[in-house]
């Protein structure tokens, strides 16, 4: 019995005391001990962080000037009314109004545009009047817009109209133009 107690005193007591000290005096602002060190702390940079290895200080490097990502079709028109007119004069819709293309246009319109423009394009979507009223597609000015101008508005946005370039593909934006034309032809 006596020896057991002595062994407790010699082994368990230091473990409890030292262990307790390690826990209570641990600096929580610093990284704790880790094994194996080399794998715990990776030398790789995270993409959105500062990087002193590059002159511009960025980890994610910008594309080389004058290059185009594979499969990306650049749209060489700025977000100005003059550029919208130019797009109207220069661009034609590469798609025809086949049932399939219209079906696709309707699908995207219902999904991304009808919240504001309304199911028939009258400018009475469910977020109106909390959001400023878009014009009806059936006005004379709207009908008079060239296909390229409609494509420009959808791609670049205009005033309160958000640009759809990032979330709707080029093909789908042209199919939206087709679908808007069918909405305009109604009534
Ligand atoms: C957040 C609401 C909102 C969404 C979503 C939206 N629009 Fe618009 N849209 C507007 C507003 C507001 C205007 C009027 C802009 C202005 O005052 O110049 C407009 C204008 C337009 C016009 C020009 C109409 C004209 O007569 O000049 C077209 C075309 C158009 N939108 C198409 C679309 C399409 C296609 C989508 C879906 C990809 C879409 N919009 C999504 C709010 C929206």
Boltz pocket constraint, residues with backbone or C-beta under 6 A from the ligand:
constraints:
  - pocket:
      binder: B
      contacts: [[A, 108], [A, 109], [A, 112], [A, 113], [A, 114], [A, 115], [A, 116], [A, 117], [A, 131], [A, 132], [A, 133], [A, 134], [A, 135], [A, 136], [A, 137], [A, 141], [A, 142], [A, 143], [A, 145], [A, 150], [A, 153], [A, 154], [A, 158], [A, 159], [A, 160], [A, 161], [A, 162], [A, 164], [A, 168], [A, 176], [A, 180]]
      max_distance: 6.0
